[in-house]
């Protein structure tokens, strides 16, 4: 998934926002972005985490504060809120995909068939 849902009000009310420095917040948000690219799990590898946080030289300073908001999961590190949001996004994508296909089938009267001939029935000739 290459896009992430982000709620500004939820972020600004979170302990991550309230308790972390700007530097820590930036590293935290970069790790959250990476979770979306890695299907919800960051590897348990300090070199990768340091690089992904956005500033490997800052990682030793920010690590404790940032990683306090993550939890160990099989295969590495996850984030409970991000996992919930990712599941919601996948569900909605599936529901909207089904609705979109049904709408296209209704519009083009294809009943799921893609033979290219049915468009001629409804598309006006010019």
trRosetta pair geometry for C-beta under 8 A, 3 or more apart (Angstrom, degrees):
i j d omega theta_ij theta_ji phi_ij phi_ji
1 4 7.4 104 124 -77 110 63
1 36 5.6 -89 87 -174 97 91
1 39 7.9 115 14 -98 89 58
1 86 6.9 173 38 -143 154 93
1 89 6.4 84 -152 118 156 135
1 90 7.3 -101 -67 -74 138 84
2 36 7.5 115 -122 139 17 114
2 37 7.5 48 -109 -98 58 76
3 36 7.7 -113 88 175 16 146
4 32 7.5 118 -173 140 163 95
4 33 6.6 -126 -6 -118 153 62
4 36 4.6 -100 -76 -75 112 156
4 85 7.6 55 -167 126 83 131
4 89 7.9 -81 -136 -71 44 163
5 85 5.4 -143 62 -177 115 118
5 88 7.6 -45 21 86 154 115
5 89 5.9 -164 -14 -77 116 117
6 11 6.9 12 -178 -42 89 131
7 10 3.7 56 93 14 117 116
7 11 6.4 169 90 -15 61 84
8 11 5.6 -56 -148 37 31 114
8 12 6.2 22 159 -14 67 109
9 12 6.0 -58 -141 41 30 105
9 13 6.3 21 160 -12 64 112
10 13 6.1 -67 -148 42 27 104
10 14 6.5 42 152 -45 63 104
11 14 5.7 -49 -153 9 30 119
11 16 7.6 -63 -155 76 67 110
11 17 5.5 107 157 -57 68 134
12 17 5.3 -137 -125 143 31 169
13 17 7.3 64 40 47 18 134
13 18 7.9 -7 -177 -37 24 116
14 17 4.8 98 63 7 84 98
14 18 6.9 -166 95 1 45 90
15 18 5.6 -62 -136 49 36 105
15 19 5.1 9 174 -1 76 122
15 69 7.6 -179 86 -99 99 109
16 19 6.8 -58 -116 46 14 93
16 20 5.8 -8 -177 -1 54 127
16 25 7.0 117 151 -114 87 76
16 28 5.7 175 -170 163 122 160
16 69 5.2 40 -88 -99 111 156
17 20 7.0 -67 -124 39 11 96
17 25 6.6 56 -117 -115 53 122
19 65 7.4 -162 124 -159 98 107
20 24 3.6 -128 -172 97 110 124
20 25 4.9 147 102 -57 121 74
20 28 6.4 34 143 -15 178 143
20 65 5.5 132 -114 155 95 126
20 66 7.3 71 -123 -81 140 64
21 24 4.7 95 50 9 74 103
21 25 6.9 -132 96 -7 38 88
21 62 7.8 -115 56 -109 106 98
21 65 7.6 56 16 111 86 169
22 25 5.5 -51 -146 34 31 115
22 26 6.5 34 155 -21 63 103
23 26 5.9 -53 -152 32 29 111
23 27 6.7 26 153 -14 62 106
23 55 7.9 -63 -160 48 98 143
23 58 5.9 -135 -179 -166 119 140
23 61 7.2 -10 124 106 140 124
23 62 5.9 -133 127 -79 97 127
24 27 5.8 -56 -150 38 34 110
24 28 6.1 37 152 -22 67 110
24 62 4.6 177 -103 -142 71 105
24 65 4.7 -37 -138 100 143 134
24 66 5.6 -158 -162 -63 85 87
25 28 5.5 -57 -146 38 30 115
25 29 6.2 25 159 -16 66 107
26 29 6.0 -56 -145 38 28 106
26 30 6.4 29 155 -19 63 107
26 53 8.0 85 113 170 77 77
26 54 6.0 -85 142 58 102 155
26 55 8.0 41 108 3 123 115
27 30 5.8 -56 -150 36 30 112
27 31 6.5 29 153 -18 64 105
27 53 3.8 6 -148 -169 94 106
27 54 5.9 -138 -101 33 60 104
27 55 7.1 -85 -85 38 100 91
27 58 6.6 -145 -68 109 129 120
27 59 7.2 149 -136 -101 140 61
27 62 4.6 116 24 126 160 152
27 66 5.0 -70 105 -89 116 150
28 31 5.8 -58 -153 36 29 109
28 32 6.5 30 150 -19 65 104
28 62 8.0 -127 -39 167 79 122
28 66 4.8 -156 -77 -134 82 94
28 69 6.4 37 -138 49 121 144
29 32 5.4 -48 -147 34 37 115
29 33 6.5 43 152 -21 65 100
30 33 5.6 -49 -151 33 34 113
30 34 6.5 35 150 -20 64 105
30 52 6.1 165 137 150 105 68
30 53 5.4 117 78 -154 130 31
30 54 4.4 -159 -62 -36 167 109
31 34 5.5 -52 -149 35 35 114
31 35 6.7 49 149 -30 63 96
31 42 6.3 -20 -164 -75 96 154
31 49 7.1 17 -108 -149 116 81
31 52 6.0 88 -98 121 65 113
31 53 6.0 -4 -53 -96 97 69
31 66 6.6 117 4 171 147 123
31 70 7.2 -75 140 -63 141 135
31 79 8.0 125 123 -46 103 134
32 35 5.5 -43 -156 20 36 118
32 36 7.5 37 149 -18 61 95
32 79 6.4 -33 -109 21 82 167
32 82 5.8 -163 -145 -87 89 137
33 36 6.0 -53 -166 27 39 110
33 37 7.0 28 145 -10 68 107
34 37 5.5 -59 -152 41 42 110
34 38 5.9 16 156 -1 75 115
34 42 6.1 61 110 -99 118 105
34 52 4.6 18 -72 -169 160 131
35 38 6.1 -72 -137 52 27 95
35 40 5.6 33 179 -122 93 32
35 41 7.3 95 -139 -8 78 14
35 42 6.2 -60 -86 -46 76 93
35 78 7.2 102 -136 -139 123 56
35 79 6.0 -62 -93 19 166 115
35 82 5.1 35 111 149 153 154
35 86 7.8 -114 135 -56 105 138
36 40 7.8 39 -93 -65 31 55
36 82 7.5 -116 -59 -171 76 117
36 86 7.0 -172 -110 -98 72 112
38 41 5.8 -107 128 68 107 56
38 42 6.2 104 73 -89 153 48
38 43 7.7 -114 -163 -25 154 77
40 78 5.8 20 160 -129 84 104
40 79 7.9 -131 -158 38 73 75
40 82 6.7 169 -128 119 79 104
40 83 5.4 78 -151 -103 126 81
40 86 5.5 -140 -79 54 114 170
41 73 6.0 -116 -114 81 102 122
41 74 7.8 -50 -121 86 144 59
41 75 4.8 24 171 99 151 117
41 76 4.8 117 171 54 93 113
41 77 6.9 136 -161 64 60 40
41 78 5.6 -38 -101 -76 65 91
42 48 7.4 176 -179 115 90 116
42 49 6.5 78 160 -94 130 90
42 52 7.1 -154 -139 73 119 164
42 70 7.3 -37 35 -153 129 150
42 76 5.0 -148 88 144 48 132
42 77 4.3 -23 61 61 102 98
42 78 7.4 177 16 -73 78 39
43 48 5.2 35 64 67 117 155
43 49 7.6 -136 76 -48 73 83
43 75 7.4 -70 -110 159 57 76
43 76 4.6 -110 -125 -101 20 139
43 77 7.8 -5 73 17 14 86
44 72 7.4 35 -92 -129 126 94
44 75 7.7 174 -10 144 99 34
44 76 4.4 -160 -33 -123 75 65
44 77 6.3 126 -83 -28 73 85
45 48 4.2 57 86 15 111 111
45 49 6.5 167 84 -12 56 86
45 76 7.8 -44 -2 -119 75 112
46 49 5.6 -56 -140 41 32 111
46 50 6.0 36 159 -23 67 107
46 59 7.6 125 -178 150 84 141
47 50 5.8 -55 -148 35 27 112
47 51 6.5 23 155 -15 62 107
47 56 7.9 8 -155 -133 56 123
48 51 5.8 -57 -148 38 32 108
48 52 6.0 26 157 -16 68 112
49 52 5.8 -58 -139 42 28 108
49 53 6.2 37 159 -33 64 104
49 59 6.8 120 113 -144 86 131
49 63 7.6 76 127 -121 129 100
49 67 7.9 20 -172 -80 147 115
49 77 7.7 54 -96 20 124 145
50 53 6.0 -49 -149 22 26 114
50 56 4.1 64 148 -131 105 78
50 59 3.7 -57 -124 -50 86 168
51 56 5.5 2 -81 -73 52 110
53 56 7.4 130 54 -81 101 43
53 58 7.0 -134 117 81 125 100
53 59 5.4 136 44 -94 148 91
53 62 6.7 160 -180 82 146 132
53 66 7.0 46 -124 155 125 175
54 58 7.7 -16 84 50 80 128
55 58 3.8 41 103 16 118 115
55 59 6.9 -172 96 -36 64 72
56 59 5.4 -24 -154 -8 40 123
57 60 7.9 -46 177 19 37 96
58 61 5.3 -65 -168 45 61 113
58 62 5.5 28 146 -4 94 118
59 62 6.3 -74 -133 50 27 92
59 63 5.5 50 170 -59 69 100
60 63 6.1 -27 -130 -4 22 120
62 65 5.8 -73 -164 51 58 105
62 66 5.1 46 148 -21 92 119
63 66 6.0 -69 -141 43 22 105
63 67 5.7 3 175 -6 66 118
64 67 6.5 -61 -132 44 19 99
64 68 6.5 35 159 -38 57 104
65 68 6.0 -50 -159 13 26 118
66 69 6.6 -68 -179 28 40 104
66 70 7.5 17 139 -6 70 109
67 70 5.2 -58 -151 39 57 110
67 77 7.2 -79 -140 -135 94 149
69 79 6.8 17 134 -126 86 105
70 77 4.5 26 158 180 134 115
70 78 6.7 152 -165 76 87 27
70 79 5.4 -61 -114 -80 73 80
71 77 7.0 147 74 -154 29 70
71 78 5.9 -31 67 67 81 78
71 79 7.3 136 19 -100 80 33
71 80 6.5 40 13 -37 130 94
72 76 7.6 -134 -144 141 63 25
72 77 6.2 -51 -102 -100 45 63
72 78 7.9 57 169 22 10 80
73 76 6.6 -4 63 72 81 53
73 77 6.6 100 21 -150 87 15
73 78 3.9 26 -6 0 142 120
78 82 7.3 -150 179 69 73 110
78 83 5.8 33 173 -55 119 124
79 82 3.9 54 83 19 112 116
79 83 6.4 173 81 -18 56 85
80 83 5.7 -56 -147 34 29 113
80 84 6.6 29 157 -18 64 104
81 84 5.7 -54 -152 34 34 112
81 85 6.4 29 153 -15 67 107
82 85 5.7 -56 -147 40 33 110
82 86 6.1 35 154 -23 67 107
83 86 5.7 -52 -143 35 29 112
83 87 6.5 31 156 -19 63 104
84 87 5.9 -55 -152 34 29 110
84 88 6.5 28 151 -17 63 106
85 88 5.6 -54 -150 37 34 113
85 89 6.3 35 152 -22 66 105
86 89 5.6 -52 -147 35 32 113
86 90 6.4 32 155 -18 64 105
87 90 5.9 -54 -148 37 31 110
87 91 6.3 32 154 -19 64 106
88 91 5.7 -56 -148 36 30 112
88 92 6.2 27 156 -16 66 108
89 92 5.9 -57 -146 39 29 108
89 93 6.2 34 154 -23 64 106
90 93 5.6 -51 -146 33 31 114
90 94 6.5 31 155 -18 63 104
91 94 5.9 -58 -155 35 30 111
91 95 6.4 26 152 -16 66 108
92 95 5.6 -54 -143 39 34 111
92 96 6.0 28 159 -14 68 109
93 96 6.0 -59 -143 42 26 106
93 97 6.2 32 155 -25 62 108
94 97 5.6 -54 -147 32 28 114
94 98 6.6 27 156 -16 63 103
95 98 6.0 -56 -153 35 31 109
95 99 6.4 26 152 -14 65 109
96 99 5.5 -54 -143 41 36 112
96 100 6.0 40 156 -24 67 106
97 100 5.7 -53 -145 35 28 112
97 101 6.5 27 156 -17 63 104
98 101 6.0 -56 -150 36 29 109
98 102 6.4 27 153 -17 64 108
99 102 5.7 -56 -147 39 31 111
99 103 6.2 33 154 -20 66 107
100 103 5.7 -54 -146 36 30 112
100 104 6.3 29 155 -17 65 105
101 104 5.8 -55 -147 37 31 109
101 105 6.2 32 154 -19 65 106
101 112 7.8 36 166 -104 111 78
102 105 5.7 -54 -146 37 30 112
102 106 6.3 30 154 -19 64 106
103 106 5.7 -54 -147 37 30 110
103 107 6.2 29 155 -20 65 107
104 107 5.7 -54 -144 36 31 110
104 108 6.1 -4 168 11 67 111
104 110 7.4 -16 129 28 82 126
105 108 6.6 -72 -137 55 22 86
105 109 7.5 64 167 -111 56 9
105 110 5.0 -104 -136 58 68 89
105 111 6.0 101 -172 -77 115 16
105 112 5.7 -2 -112 -53 134 52
106 109 7.3 16 -170 -75 26 50
107 122 7.5 175 158 117 62 163
108 118 5.6 93 156 112 91 115
108 119 5.9 -31 -148 -89 111 69
108 122 6.4 -151 -132 39 47 139
109 118 5.7 -152 84 -180 82 122
109 121 6.3 -70 63 85 134 137
109 122 6.3 140 11 -36 115 130
110 113 4.8 -145 178 57 85 69
110 114 6.6 41 -175 -76 143 48
110 115 7.9 173 -144 21 101 78
110 118 4.9 165 -94 66 75 162
113 118 6.8 115 86 -24 106 138
115 118 6.6 94 57 -13 92 92
116 119 6.6 -40 -169 12 45 112
117 120 6.1 -45 -175 18 51 115
117 121 8.0 55 138 -23 68 97
118 121 5.6 -40 -169 15 54 118
118 122 7.6 14 152 6 75 101
119 122 6.7 -79 -158 49 40 86
119 123 5.0 18 163 -13 83 126
120 123 6.3 -57 -111 44 25 101
